[in-house]
Amino acid sequence: MSLQSLALIANWPVPTAAAAVVRADGTVVGTQGPGRHRFALASVTKPLAAYAALVAYEEGAIELDEPAGPPGSTVRHLLAHTSGLAFDEHRVTSAPGERRLYSNAGFEVLGDHIAKAAEMPFAEYLRQAVLEPLGMTATTLDGSPAKDGVSTVEDLVRFAAELQAPRLLDPRTVAEAMTVQYPGTKGVLPGYGHRSPNDWGLGFEIRDSKSPHWTGSSSSPRTFGHFGQSGTFLWVDPVAGAACVALTDRAFGPWAIEAWTPFTDAVLAELGA
């Protein structure tokens, strides 16, 4: 079976695009575009970094509620974008837990924290903890754990399958990561404006009732994932029992806001969701 809806990426105003859909049992039910082309992930790097953090937690290298980042902040705050750190600056703008301040700086602090605990560079820890075990040989982290990952659709399909049927983590840990942290927290969803609440799990955005949104209008409230400013996204819809990866090499903008939602709706409709 090959999903006809994936062919919609051919109409996107981008130089290169690739996409795939994978079921919860790991079956790839459709692909489109160059699956081995390496794309800059931008913030789709964050779910990979978060997964490495959860491995570090299960290995006992860190605790989710141990101090990390600004005074009063924890690893959990950093993962949930509630540490109070600014978007791209290492300065505090609010008390931990008060607001959902989407923060690249927070993920950089998190990476440094894990590197110290694991006694190795974070990029190497990510490779050993997540990329290598999942066979993601074309994926690298070439800088910030917030935004400097490079990967392929083929590799991210492996990660999307892991998110649906965990092998590296206890399923209870993954369930916690997809559960709203600090419920009711308000904040800005990049590219879409202020949301109240702006729900987030541990490194993964949770769709809930946000509208408009970068996923589909028919996506279930339980849908989680991330999109990146390089024109990339990965979502998992547990109700549909499937995940979708789409990577491009054009920066996120009005074109993506217009294209992504009908694309996801078409995918879900074809899946019978």
Protein Blocks (a to p, Z undefined) as FASTA:
>chain_A
ZZfklmmmmmpccfbdcdddddfkopafbdedjfkbccdekjmlmmmmmmmmmmmmmnop
acfkbcehjehiafklmmnopnopafklccdfbdehkaccddfklmmmmmmmmmmmnopa
fklmmmmmmmmmnopakbccebjfklmcccdfklmmmmmmmmmmcfkbcfklmmmmmpce
hehiacddehiapaddddddehiacfklaccdfbdfkbcfkbgcdddfkopacdddfkno
pacddddfbdcdfklmmmmmmmmmmmmmmnoZZ
